[in-house]
Amino acid sequence: MEENANLTAERSLEIIAEQIERSRNVVAKDTGQSLYLSGLATMGTAVIVALANGLSASPNGHLLWLVLPFIIWLIMRIHDRKQAQVPVSLVGTLVGRTWWTFGSIVIGFYLFALIWNFMALRLFDDHTTAAQAMVTITPVIILLMGMAVAITGHILKRRWLVLFGILGGLLVAFCEYSGVIGSIIAYSGASVKTIIVFHVIKPCLSVFLFSLIGLVIPGWMLKKQNP
């Protein structure tokens, strides 16, 4: 009797493990579609913001980023209506809460940074002092996004997704903080207007690059995988 009970318990654990793995594969495909669509929406917004900033030679176009969460929400709503709903599972819940947490932190940080930077420009007459007091937004958001992608990869047991998140976040953040591209443009003899335009569209280039590396490509790979 005891041996049969052990066999039954082992079989129950195997069934649970199989169900979790099956759920993980289903969630992975759905997550891939979400990453893919969100990445395309982010890349499109980056292009629009870059054009707005470039044409006006000012960073005011960055306010358009506030519309992006609503665009992604609308796209996902339309997609969910056309697709069968993924059954609620522990894996799906963990992935969903990971990205919900990421979105909440990013929106809160972005609004805080906008208010803080606006106050810094008004409080300090010296532009150098104001620039030093201002919060750098783009690298922080990109690192948070890379972390969310990596955590998603851990939950789905996709090591390559973890690498995409970590390497993509670090690569783009390094380019932002190092200022290598800006230095090259500055020393190339470019006009002052060209340098100004580059600096106002640089965050858009960084977001576009990470969206491609960290969202679109891994999202496409996930949604094309075999169940």
N, C-alpha and C positions, 0 to 999 in steps of 0.2 A: 504493500500500500504506500509506504513511504517513497519507494522508488518511482511509482506511478505519479505520486504527487510532485516529485522533483521534475519528472519529465513534463508534466502538465505546466508547471511553473516556468520551465525553460522554454516550452513552446509558446506560452503566453508572452514572455519577454521577446521572443523572436517575432511574433506577430506585431507587437507594439513597435519594435524597431523597424519592421518592414513598412508599417503604416506611416511612421515618421519620415522614413526615407522617401516614400511615395509622395507624401505631402510636401516634402522639401523640393522635389523635382517639379511638382505642379506650381508651387509658389515661386520657384526660380524662373520659370517661363513667364509668369505674370509679372514678376519683379523686373525681368529683362525688358518687357514691353513698356513698363512704367519708366524705367531708366532711359530707354531709347526715346520715348516721346518727350520726356522732361528735358533730356539733353538737346533735342532738336529745338524745343521751345526756347531754351536758354540761349542756344547759339543764335537763333533768329533775333531774340531780344538784344543780344550783344551787338549784332550788326546794326540794328535800328538805333541803339544808344550811341554807338560809335559814329554813325552818320550824323545824328543830331549834334553831338559834341564837336565833330570835325567841321561841320558847316557853320556852327556858331562860334567855334574856337573858345568854348566855355564848358565847364563840367555840369551845367544845368540839366543836361540830358540824362544824367544818372538817376534823376527822380523817376524815370520811367521803369527802373528796376522794381519799384513798388507794385507795378502792375503784373509782374511776372508770376507771383503766387496764384493770382486769380486766373491767369491764362492757363497755367498748368492744371489748376483745379477744374477748369471748364473742359480742357482736353481730356482729362481722365474721366470726367463724368460722361462725356460723349462716348469714350472708349468702353467704359463699363456697361453702358446701355446696349452696346452692340455685341459684347462678349458675355459668355456664361460666367456667373460669379464663382470665384474660387472659394471652396468650403473653408469655413473658419477653422484655423488650426493654431497650435502653439507657434510653429515656425512663421506662419503668415502674420500672426499678432506681433511677434518680436520684430520682424522686418518693418511692419507698419509703424510701430511705436518708435523704432530707431529714426525713421525719416520724419515722423511727427515731431520728435524732440529736436532734430536738426532744424526743421523749418521754424519752430518756435524760437529757438536760440538765435538763428540768423535774422529773422524779422526783428526781434527785440534789439539785437546788437546793431543792426543797420539803422533803426530809428534813433537809438541812443547816439550812434556815431554822427548821424546827420545833425542832430540837435547840438551835440558837443562841438562839432566843427563850426557850425554857424555861430555859436557863442564865442568861440576862440577868435574868429575873424572880427567880431564886434568888440571884444574886450581888449585885444592887443592892437596897438597902432602899428607896431613894427611887424612887417610881413614875415620876417625870419622867425621871430618869436612865436607868431601865430601858427606858422607851419610846423614848428617843433611841438606845439601843444596839441595839434590836430591828431585824430585817431586814424591810423591806416586801416582801411576797411577790406579791400580786396584779398590780400594774402590770408587774413584771418578766416574769411568766409570760405576760401578755397581749401584751407587746411581742415576746416570743419566738414566740408563736403567730402574731402578725401577720407576723413575718419569715418563718416557715415557709410561710404562705399565699402571701406575695408571691414567694418563691423558687419555689414550685410553679407560680405563674402564669407566671414567666419560663421555666421548663422546658417548660410546655405552650403557650407563646406566646399567653397570654390576658392582654392588658394590663389589662382590667377586673378580673381576679382579683388582679393586682398591686395595683391601686388599692384594692380591698376590704381586702386585708391591711394595707397601709400606713395608710390612713385609719381603718380600724376600730381598729387597734392604738393609733395616736396619739390618737384621740378618747377612747377608754375610759381610756387611761393618763392623759390630761390631766384627765379628770373625777376620777380617783383621787387624783392629786397635788394638784390645785387645791383640793379640798374645797369646791367651790362649793355643791353640793347640801347638804352637811352644815352649811355656814354659814347657808343659807336656813332649814333646819329649826331650827337653834339660835336664830336671831333671830326666828323666828315665834312664839316663846313656848311651844314644845312642852315637855312634861314631861321630867324627867330620865330617866325610864324609856324614853320614846319615843326620846330621843337615844341612849341606850345600845343599844337594840334596833336602831336604824338603823346604828350603827357596826359591830355584829356581823354584820349582813346585807349591808352595803355591798359587800364583795368578791363576794358571790353575785350581786348586781345587775350588777356590772361584767362578771363572767364570762358571765352570761346574755345581756347586751347584745352582747358581742363574739361569742359563739357564734352569735347570730342574724345579725349583720352579716358576720362573717368566715368562718363555716362553713356554716350552714343555707342562707342565701340563695344564695351562690355555688355551693354544692354542688348545690342544686336546679337552678340555671341550667345547670351543666355536665352533669348527668345527663339533662336534657331536650333538649340540643342534638342536631342532626342529626349522624350519624356522618360 
